[in-house]
Amino acid sequence: MLDISFSELALCFLVALVVLGPEKMPVIARTIGRWTGQARAYMRNLSAELDREAHTSELKKQIGDAKRLLTEESESFKRGFEAVAEQGNSMLRDHPDPIPPPSAVATAAVPQVIAEAPTTVAVARPADGAAERAVVEPRKPEKHV
């Protein structure tokens, strides 16, 4: 910053004391101190604002990159889906027999599923019969006096 030694600063102070006098010197020193403080605060605010702007521009760049990537992936997915849909449509056009609607297939399959259902159900029970005792003997709530 400024290379001012202590002796140069003391010399400036003595010259100001002689020129301004002891009555005006404290008022002038306070005023200079306020101006210096305001200048430092202004520089701090400016630096913080520049940092925020840099961070904001970096975030905007990242959002733009993410948006571009999302758009590219969306378009890729859309092209893949359209290719599969076109392949399915071409298979439907090339197939000699019309495919029955899903409701007709489901209705035809219900009697077959019912016919194949098992007629007996096996129940697993523990060897010591603990499950029956738990059902037969429920716990009684305790009474608090």
N, C-alpha and C positions, 0 to 999 in steps of 0.2 A: 504494500500500500504506500503510504508516505514514509519516507525515512527521516523522521524528525527525532533527534536525540533529546534527552532530558535538558541539556544545557540550552539548546535552541528554543525549547518550549518555555523554559524559565525566562530567557531573554525576551520572548514575545510577551509574556505575562508582565514583566517589569515595564516594558515600553507602554503596554496598554494601561497599566496602573498610573504611570506618570501622565499619559495623554488624557485619559478619561477621569482620573481622580478616584479616590476611595468611595465616594458616594454613588457614582454611576456604575462602578465595576461589578457589584453583585447583580444588578438588574441586567446588565449586558451579558454576564456569564449565564444567567438563567435563560435569557432569550436564546443565546447560542446553543445552550443545552437542549431546549425545546425543539429548535430547528433540527439539531442533529438527531434527536429521538424520532421526530416526524420523518426525517429522511430515511432513517434505518427502518422504521415501520413500513414506509412506502416501498422500500427495496424488498423487504420480507414478503409483503403482499404481492408485489410484482413477481417475485421468484416463485411463490406458491401458485399464483395464477398460471404462470408459464408451465409449471410442473403438471397442474391439472389439465391444461390444454394438451400437453404432450401425452398424458395418460388417456385423455378422451380420444385423441386422434388415433392412438394405438388400439383402444377398444373398438372404435369405429372400423378400423382396418380389420381387426379380428372378426367382427360381426359381418363385415362384407365378405371375408373369406369363407366364413361358415355358411352364409346365405348362398354364395356361389357353389360351394360343395354340395349343399342340400339340393339346390336346383339341378345340378348335374346328376346326382344320385336319383332324384325323382324322375328326371327324364330317362335315365338308364332303366329304372324299374318300369316306367311306362312303356318304353320300347320293348322290353322283355315280355311284359304282360300282353302287349298287342301281338307280338310274334307267337306266343303260346295260344292266344285266342284265335288268331288266323289259322294256326295249325289245327286246332280243334274244329274250327268251322270247315276247313278243307277235308278233314277226316269225316265229318258228318255229311258233307256233300258227296264224297266218294263212296260212302257205305251204301250197299245195295238195299238193305232192309232198314226201314225206319225204326228208330229207337223208341220204345214205349215211354210214356211220361212216368215220372217217379211215383206218382200215386198208384198207377196200375201195377208197377213192380211190387210196391209195398203191400198192396191188397192181395196179390197172388201169393206172397210169401207168408202171410199170417197163418193160414191153415197148416202149412208145412211146419212152421215153428211150433205150433200147438201140438201137432202130431208127434214131434220129436221130443217133447218135454218129458222129463222123468216122472214116473208115477209114484215113487216112494221117496221119502225124505229121511235121511239118517240124522240122528241127534247125538252129539257127543256129550257124554256125562263124565264127570270125574269119578275115579275109582272109589274114593272114600265117601262119596255122597254129600260133600260139603255144600254143593249148590242147593240141594233140597233142604238142608237144615237152615240155610240163610233165608230161604223163602218162607219156611214154616215158622221160624223163630225170629221175628223182627225185634230190634232193640227197643227197649222202653226208654222214653226220655226221663232224665233225672230231674227230681224236684229240688229246687233250692229254697231253703227256708229263710 
